[in-house]
Amino acid sequence: MMSTALSRTPINYSDYIVSRDGRFVDDVTSISAASFHSPGVKCPCPCQYTSYNKATFPQHCKTKKHKKWLNELCEKHDGIIRESIDRGKEIKDLRIRMEKLERENKRLKKDAATHDEEKRAQSNNYEERIEELEAERNGAKEAYESVLGEYNKVVRERRMWVSWFKIGASEIMDWEVPADDGDSADDGE
């Protein structure tokens, strides 16, 4: 069975060490009593315990290992402070840069949304135009087929008339009508 509670890691005491008069000193006043209780405080000195509570931490600070660790930090005090200041400036610069990138990201997302909207509008216009052209093509095809049907009807009627005329001219008038070369050319069927 899985636990639904989040496990909290102990607070790192080195984040709360105070610098006074060019030296690091133990000072737990900025750590709340509730933090000592849960999740506890972890000291980075080379002691064997990993987490302390409000009662045991002051005793821990009096041990030789802890004092030695704190003195070693004091020897590097100026470098640590300088590095801390540099890191603070770097963090500030990174935050400013991150804010600029977030603003740019928002602008680019807005531009992308605008371009997506324009693309959808163009796609819709394109599809509408295709539908219009297909309707025009279908209308033109129907008109062509209608005109072609009428043309074929006229060609059949002409052939019948020419045939009737030839028969009538030959039987009634005793004329012989020569074959017209255009008769075969007019066949549109």
The 8 nearest C-alpha neighbors of each residue, nearest first, counted from 0:
[[1, 2, 3, 4, 5, 6, 7, 8],
 [2, 0, 3, 4, 5, 6, 7, 8],
 [1, 3, 4, 0, 5, 6, 7, 8],
 [2, 4, 1, 5, 6, 0, 7, 8],
 [5, 3, 2, 6, 1, 7, 0, 8],
 [6, 4, 7, 3, 2, 8, 1, 38],
 [5, 7, 4, 8, 38, 3, 2, 9],
 [8, 6, 38, 5, 9, 37, 10, 39],
 [7, 9, 38, 10, 6, 39, 40, 11],
 [8, 10, 39, 38, 40, 41, 11, 7],
 [9, 11, 40, 41, 12, 39, 8, 38],
 [12, 10, 41, 13, 14, 40, 42, 9],
 [11, 13, 42, 14, 15, 41, 10, 40],
 [12, 14, 15, 16, 11, 43, 42, 41],
 [13, 15, 12, 11, 16, 10, 17, 42],
 [16, 14, 12, 13, 17, 29, 27, 26],
 [17, 15, 13, 25, 14, 26, 24, 23],
 [16, 18, 24, 23, 26, 15, 19, 25],
 [17, 19, 23, 22, 24, 21, 20, 16],
 [20, 18, 22, 21, 23, 17, 24, 16],
 [19, 21, 22, 18, 23, 24, 17, 76],
 [20, 22, 19, 18, 76, 23, 77, 73],
 [23, 21, 73, 19, 18, 20, 76, 24],
 [22, 24, 18, 17, 73, 19, 16, 69],
 [25, 23, 17, 18, 26, 16, 22, 19],
 [24, 26, 16, 17, 27, 23, 60, 69],
 [25, 27, 28, 16, 24, 17, 15, 29],
 [26, 28, 30, 29, 25, 15, 16, 31],
 [27, 29, 30, 26, 31, 15, 32, 25],
 [28, 30, 27, 31, 15, 26, 32, 16],
 [31, 29, 27, 28, 34, 32, 35, 15],
 [30, 32, 34, 33, 29, 35, 28, 27],
 [31, 33, 35, 34, 36, 53, 30, 52],
 [32, 34, 36, 31, 35, 37, 38, 30],
 [35, 33, 37, 31, 36, 32, 39, 38],
 [36, 34, 39, 52, 32, 53, 33, 37],
 [35, 37, 33, 34, 39, 52, 38, 32],
 [38, 36, 39, 34, 35, 33, 9, 7],
 [37, 39, 9, 7, 34, 8, 36, 35],
 [38, 40, 35, 9, 37, 36, 50, 51],
 [41, 39, 10, 9, 51, 50, 35, 11],
 [42, 40, 50, 11, 49, 9, 10, 12],
 [41, 43, 12, 44, 11, 40, 13, 49],
 [44, 42, 45, 41, 13, 12, 11, 46],
 [43, 45, 42, 65, 46, 68, 64, 69],
 [44, 46, 43, 64, 47, 65, 68, 42],
 [47, 45, 44, 48, 64, 65, 49, 43],
 [46, 48, 49, 45, 44, 50, 42, 64],
 [49, 47, 46, 50, 51, 41, 42, 45],
 [48, 50, 41, 47, 51, 42, 46, 40],
 [49, 51, 41, 40, 39, 48, 9, 52],
 [52, 50, 40, 56, 39, 55, 41, 53],
 [51, 53, 35, 55, 54, 39, 36, 56],
 [54, 52, 35, 56, 55, 32, 51, 36],
 [55, 53, 52, 56, 57, 58, 51, 35],
 [56, 54, 58, 52, 57, 53, 51, 59],
 [55, 57, 59, 58, 51, 53, 54, 52],
 [58, 56, 60, 59, 55, 54, 61, 53],
 [59, 57, 56, 55, 61, 60, 62, 54],
 [58, 60, 56, 57, 61, 62, 55, 65],
 [59, 61, 57, 58, 62, 65, 56, 66],
 [60, 62, 59, 58, 63, 66, 57, 65],
 [63, 61, 65, 59, 64, 60, 66, 58],
 [62, 64, 66, 65, 67, 61, 60, 68],
 [65, 63, 67, 66, 62, 68, 46, 45],
 [64, 66, 68, 62, 67, 63, 44, 60],
 [67, 65, 69, 63, 68, 64, 70, 62],
 [66, 68, 70, 64, 69, 65, 63, 71],
 [67, 69, 65, 71, 66, 70, 44, 64],
 [68, 70, 66, 72, 67, 71, 65, 73],
 [71, 69, 73, 67, 72, 68, 66, 74],
 [72, 70, 68, 74, 73, 69, 67, 75],
 [71, 73, 69, 75, 70, 74, 76, 68],
 [74, 72, 76, 70, 22, 75, 71, 23],
 [75, 73, 71, 72, 76, 70, 77, 22],
 [74, 76, 72, 73, 78, 77, 79, 71],
 [75, 77, 73, 79, 78, 74, 72, 80],
 [78, 76, 80, 79, 75, 81, 21, 74],
 [79, 77, 81, 75, 80, 76, 82, 83],
 [78, 80, 82, 76, 81, 77, 83, 75],
 [79, 81, 83, 77, 82, 78, 76, 84],
 [82, 80, 78, 84, 83, 79, 77, 85],
 [83, 81, 85, 79, 80, 84, 78, 86],
 [82, 84, 80, 86, 81, 85, 79, 87],
 [83, 85, 87, 81, 86, 82, 80, 88],
 [86, 84, 82, 88, 87, 83, 89, 81],
 [85, 87, 89, 83, 84, 88, 90, 82],
 [86, 88, 84, 90, 85, 89, 83, 91],
 [89, 87, 91, 85, 86, 90, 92, 84],
 [88, 90, 86, 92, 87, 91, 93, 85],
 [89, 91, 93, 87, 88, 92, 86, 94],
 [90, 92, 88, 94, 89, 93, 87, 95],
 [93, 91, 89, 95, 94, 90, 96, 88],
 [92, 94, 96, 90, 95, 91, 97, 89],
 [95, 93, 97, 91, 96, 92, 90, 98],
 [96, 94, 92, 98, 93, 97, 91, 99],
 [95, 97, 93, 99, 94, 98, 92, 100],
 [96, 98, 94, 100, 99, 95, 93, 101],
 [99, 97, 101, 95, 100, 96, 94, 102],
 [100, 98, 96, 102, 97, 101, 103, 95],
 [101, 99, 103, 97, 102, 98, 104, 96],
 [100, 102, 104, 98, 103, 99, 97, 105],
 [103, 101, 105, 99, 104, 100, 98, 106],
 [102, 104, 100, 106, 101, 105, 107, 99],
 [103, 105, 101, 107, 102, 106, 100, 108],
 [106, 104, 108, 102, 103, 107, 101, 109],
 [107, 105, 103, 109, 104, 108, 110, 102],
 [106, 108, 110, 104, 109, 105, 111, 103],
 [109, 107, 111, 105, 110, 106, 104, 112],
 [108, 110, 106, 112, 107, 111, 105, 113],
 [111, 109, 107, 113, 112, 108, 114, 106],
 [112, 110, 108, 114, 113, 109, 107, 115],
 [111, 113, 115, 109, 110, 114, 108, 116],
 [114, 112, 110, 116, 111, 115, 117, 109],
 [113, 115, 117, 111, 116, 112, 118, 110],
 [116, 114, 118, 112, 113, 117, 111, 119],
 [115, 117, 113, 119, 114, 118, 112, 120],
 [118, 116, 114, 120, 119, 115, 121, 113],
 [117, 119, 115, 121, 116, 120, 114, 122],
 [118, 120, 122, 116, 117, 121, 123, 115],
 [119, 121, 117, 123, 122, 118, 124, 116],
 [122, 120, 124, 118, 123, 119, 125, 117],
 [121, 123, 119, 125, 120, 124, 118, 126],
 [122, 124, 120, 126, 121, 125, 119, 127],
 [125, 123, 121, 127, 122, 126, 128, 120],
 [126, 124, 122, 128, 123, 127, 121, 129],
 [125, 127, 129, 123, 128, 124, 122, 130],
 [126, 128, 124, 130, 129, 125, 123, 131],
 [129, 127, 131, 125, 130, 126, 124, 132],
 [130, 128, 126, 132, 131, 127, 133, 125],
 [129, 131, 133, 127, 128, 132, 134, 126],
 [132, 130, 128, 134, 129, 133, 135, 127],
 [131, 133, 135, 129, 134, 130, 136, 128],
 [132, 134, 136, 130, 135, 131, 129, 137],
 [133, 135, 137, 131, 132, 136, 138, 130],
 [136, 134, 132, 138, 133, 137, 139, 131],
 [137, 135, 133, 139, 138, 134, 132, 140],
 [136, 138, 140, 134, 139, 135, 133, 141],
 [139, 137, 135, 141, 136, 140, 134, 142],
 [138, 140, 142, 136, 141, 137, 143, 135],
 [141, 139, 137, 143, 138, 142, 136, 144],
 [140, 142, 144, 138, 143, 139, 145, 137],
 [143, 141, 145, 139, 140, 144, 146, 138],
 [144, 142, 140, 146, 145, 141, 147, 139],
 [143, 145, 147, 141, 142, 146, 148, 140],
 [144, 146, 142, 148, 143, 147, 141, 149],
 [147, 145, 149, 143, 148, 144, 150, 142],
 [148, 146, 150, 144, 149, 145, 143, 151],
 [149, 147, 145, 151, 146, 150, 144, 152],
 [148, 150, 152, 146, 147, 151, 153, 145],
 [151, 149, 147, 153, 152, 148, 146, 154],
 [150, 152, 154, 148, 153, 149, 147, 188],
 [151, 153, 149, 155, 150, 154, 148, 156],
 [152, 154, 156, 150, 151, 155, 157, 149],
 [155, 153, 151, 157, 156, 152, 158, 150],
 [156, 154, 158, 152, 157, 153, 159, 151],
 [155, 157, 159, 153, 154, 158, 160, 152],
 [158, 156, 160, 154, 159, 155, 161, 153],
 [159, 157, 161, 155, 160, 156, 162, 154],
 [158, 160, 156, 162, 157, 161, 163, 155],
 [159, 161, 157, 163, 158, 162, 164, 156],
 [162, 160, 164, 158, 163, 159, 157, 165],
 [161, 163, 159, 165, 160, 164, 158, 166],
 [162, 164, 160, 166, 161, 165, 159, 167],
 [165, 163, 161, 167, 162, 166, 168, 160],
 [166, 164, 168, 162, 167, 163, 169, 161],
 [165, 167, 163, 169, 164, 168, 170, 162],
 [166, 168, 164, 170, 165, 169, 171, 163],
 [169, 167, 172, 165, 174, 166, 171, 170],
 [168, 170, 173, 174, 166, 167, 175, 172],
 [171, 169, 167, 173, 168, 172, 166, 174],
 [172, 170, 167, 168, 173, 169, 174, 166],
 [173, 171, 168, 174, 169, 170, 167, 175],
 [172, 174, 169, 170, 171, 168, 175, 167],
 [175, 173, 169, 172, 168, 176, 170, 171],
 [174, 176, 169, 177, 173, 168, 165, 172],
 [177, 175, 165, 174, 178, 168, 169, 179],
 [178, 176, 179, 175, 165, 180, 174, 169],
 [179, 177, 180, 176, 182, 181, 175, 165],
 [178, 180, 181, 182, 177, 183, 176, 184],
 [181, 179, 182, 183, 178, 184, 185, 177],
 [180, 182, 184, 179, 183, 185, 178, 186],
 [183, 181, 180, 179, 185, 184, 186, 178],
 [182, 184, 185, 181, 186, 180, 179, 187],
 [185, 183, 181, 186, 182, 180, 187, 179],
 [186, 184, 183, 182, 187, 181, 154, 188],
 [185, 187, 184, 183, 188, 154, 182, 151],
 [188, 186, 185, 151, 154, 150, 184, 147],
 [187, 186, 151, 154, 147, 185, 150, 155]]
